[in-house]
Amino acid sequence: MKKIAIINGHPNKASFNFGLAEAYKKGAVQAGAEIKEIIIRDLNFNSNLQSGYQKRMDLEPDLMKAWEIIQWADHLIWIHPVWWGGLPALMKGFIDRLFLPGLAYQYKENSLWWDKLLKGKTAHIITTLDQPGWYYHLVYGRPSVNQLKRSTLEFCGIKPVKVTYVGIIRTSDEKQRNKWLEKVRRLGNKLK
């Protein structure tokens, strides 16, 4: 049985991102997967890595529980909007506070290299946009994807990391949104 963690990075529960998360969950459950969810907006934690990496902050109970879910999962689903080309601030703070040396990766002594402590896991990023995905990729270089996929997940050993763009959200109607929900439900259903 596939163990999937759905990580929702949108701060607004009324957002379309929550509908996408529910659609993915429905498809994955139909395929027989076991699901656990991390809804970042519901977590109680300080999103500011106040001292950088010079002084370790204790993880709040909600972050420790989120980390247990990430360790448990075989596959991570990250759902978030793109705002100003990047991740929502709360989601970025979640990553800053949780994907730490000794947890997600470990630098080797006297070396520029590191151990990737999350090897064996896979991921899929589902991101909403107010522009076509091809435009975000070609014109802007897809900064949020580079940050999450390459600079975070792959840095920590998670591979492969797939990406699905959903948009243009702002101008979409109910018919289009239902098509996207069905598409994401089918993505969840493919993981057997």
N, C-alpha and C positions, 0 to 999 in steps of 0.2 A: 504494500500500500504506500503510495506516494504521500509524503508529509510536506504540506505547503503552508508557508506563512504569508499572509496577505498584509502588506504594510501600506497603510493609507496615509499619505502626507498632506492631504487637503485640510485646512483648518475649519472649513465650514461643512457641517453635516448635511446641509441642504444642497450641496454641490452635486454636479453630475458625476464627479469622481466617486462618490459613495454608491451611486447607482452602478457604475462600472465594477466596483469592488464586489457588490452583491451579485452581479451577473457572472463574474469570474467564479465566485464561490459556488454559485448554483451549478455551473458547468462542471467544476472540479468534483463536487460532491456526487453528481450524477456519474462521473467516471470512477468513483470509488476512492477518491483521495481523502485524507484526513486534513482538516483545515484548522489553523489557529490564526487569529487576527491581532494585529497591532494597529490601533487607531491613535496616531501620534497626538492628535488634539486632545484626547481623553487622558493622556498621561500627565502625572504631576511630577515635573522635573524642571530644573534650571537649565534653560537651553543655551546659556552663555558659558563657554569654556573659559572661565575667568582668568586663569593664569596660563593659558595655553598648555603646553606639555611640561612646564617647569615645576608645577605643583599639582599632584593628583587630587581631583575632587572625588569624594565618595559618591558612588552611584546610588541614586534614590531607589526605593523599592520598585517603582514602576519601570525604571530602566533595567534593573536586575531581572525582572520578569520578562521584559522585552528581549533581553539578551538570551535568556533561557529558551524562548521561542525561536529565535534566530539559530541558536545552536541545535535545537531539535529538528528544524526543517531541513529537507533535502533541496527544496526549491523555494526561492523568495520572489514574491510578486510585489513590485513597487508601483504604486499608483499615485500620481501627483500631477498638478497643473504646472505649466511653465509660466513663470511670472518674471518679467524683465529678463528673459532669456535663461533664467536659472530656477533653482528650487525654492519653494516657500521657505521663509526664514525658520519656522518651527521645525521643518523637516531637516534643514541644514544643521540646526542646533542638536537635533536628535542624533544625527550622524557624528557630529563633532564630539558629543559626550559619550557615545557608545562604541564607535569603531576606533578603539584605542590600542596603543602598543601593549602587548601582553594578552589582549583579547582577540583582536582581528588580525594582527600582524606583529612581528617582532624583529626589530633590527638586529643584525648579526654584529657581534662585538668586533670592533676595529675594521668595519667593512661598510661599504655603501649599500650592500644588499640586505635583504630581509627575508624572513620566513613568512609565508602566506598561510595563516592559521585557519582560513575558511575553505581550504581546498575540498573538493568533492561535492560542493553545492553548486546549483545553477540558479539563474535568475531571469526574470522577464520584467522589463520596465514598460508600463502602460502610462503614457503621458498625454494630457490634453493641451491643445494649443488654440490660439485665435488666429492661426495662419496655417496654410497647408504644411504638412510634414516635410515635403520636398523643399519648400521655400526656407523653412527653419534650418534644414540641413545645409543647403547650398549657399544661402546668403549669410546666415549667422554662424554656421559651423557647429550647430547643435550643442551649445555650451552646457546645458543641463545634463544631456546624455553623456558628454565627455566627462563631466564631473562625477556623476553617479556610476556610470558603467566602467570607464577606464581608470579614473583616479581614485575610486573607492572600492567598488566590488571586485574588479579584476586585480587591483593592487593587493587585495586581501585573499586572492586565490579563487574567487567565484567565477566559474566559466562553464559553459558559454553564458553570455548575457544577451538576450534578445530584446528588441525594442519595437513597440507598437505605438504609432502616433494616432491620436483621435482628435480630429478637428477639421474644420473651423467651428469651434463651439459657439462663439458669440452669435453667429448668423444662422445656426442650425435650427431646424424645426423638429417637431415631435417625431415625424416619420424618419428623419435622418438619425435622430438620437436612438430610436428603437433599433435601427440597423446596426449602429455601433454597439448597443447593448447585446444584441444577438451575436455579433462578431466576437465580442469579449467572452460571452458565455461559451462559444465554440472553442475559444482558446483554452479555457479552463477544462473543457470536456476532452481535449486532446491528450491531457496528461493522465494516462492510465497506469 
